[in-house]
Amino acid sequence: MKRHRTAILLNAFVLPGMGQLYLGRKVTGIVIILLVNLLLLVTVFVLLKGFAPVLAARMMSGSFNPGVLLAALQSIAGVGKALIAGFALVWLFSIVDILRNRTGEEPNE
């Protein structure tokens, strides 16, 4: 039971998937960690693509225009919400997976 508490804490506060690795469920842990990293990389890409007009305006004019920043944020708002929801679902799944499998033997993967 103490191992499952530690696994839940690892998933909740360190990195989703670490708890599965801690419990020896390597395949599940690696898949969750890969999903989290993929979501983070896509998020960085979307943010950089959305803020490209802001960076270009800053380099071209030498000044900062808040209107350009607001337009850039509005252009990526839907994708940003979807990425946050995806990350939240993976994070929640990693915790629920530990809770669901806390009784009985650990599956061999």
N, C-alpha and C positions, 0 to 999 in steps of 0.2 A: 504493500500500500504506500509506503514511503517513497518507493521508486516511482510510482505513478504521480505522486504529488510533485516530485522533482521534475518529472517529464512534462507535466502541465506547466510548471513555472518556466521551464526552458522554452516551451512553445509560445507561451504568452509574452515573455519579456526578453528573450534572447533572439530566437529565430524560429519561425514555424518549421517544423520538421526535425528540430534538434531533439525533441522529446522522443520521437520515434527512433532516432538513432541511438539515444541513450538506453532505450528498452531493447535494442537489438533488432528492431524492425527496419533493416537497412533499405530495402527497396522503397517502402512507403516514405521513409524519411528523405531519401535522395530525390524522389519525385516531387515531394512538397517543397524542398529547398530549391529545386530547379524551377518550379512554377513561380515561387516568390522572386527569384532572381530574374526570371524572364519578365515578370510584371514590373519590376523595378527598372530594368533596362528600357522597356517600352515607355515607361513613364518619363524617364530622362530624355529619350528621343522625342517624345511628343512635346515636352516642355521646351526643349531647344528649338524644335521646329516652330512652335507657337511664338517664342520670343525672338525669332530671327528678325521680324520687322522692327522690333524695338532696338535690337542691336544695330541693324542697318541704319535706322534713323539717327541713332546716337553717333555713329561713325560718319555719316554724311553731313549732318548739320552741326555736330559738336554740342548740341543741347538736348535736353531730355523733354519729351512731350508726354504728359500723363494720358492724353487721349489715345496715343498709339499703344501704350501699355494696357489700357482698359480694353481696347479692341483686340489685342493679342490674347488677353485673358478670356474674353468672351468667345473667341474662336476655338479655344481648346477646352472649354468648360464641360461639354458633354462627354468628350473622351476622358477627361480627367476624372469625372464622376464614375464612369464605367471602370476605369483602372482602380480607383479606390475601392469600389464595390467588389471587384475581383480579388484584390488583396485581402479585403475583410472576409470574404468567403473562404479563401484558402486558409487564413489564420484561424477562423472559426472551425473549419473542418479539422485542422490539426489538433485542436483542443478536444473537440467532440470525439475524434478517433481514439484519443487516449482514454477518455471517459468511457467510451463504449467497450473498449477492450481491457478494462482494468480488472475484470474478474476472469479467473481461469488461466489457462496456459497461454503464453505468448505464441502467436502463429510463427511457423518457420517460413521464412521467405528466401 
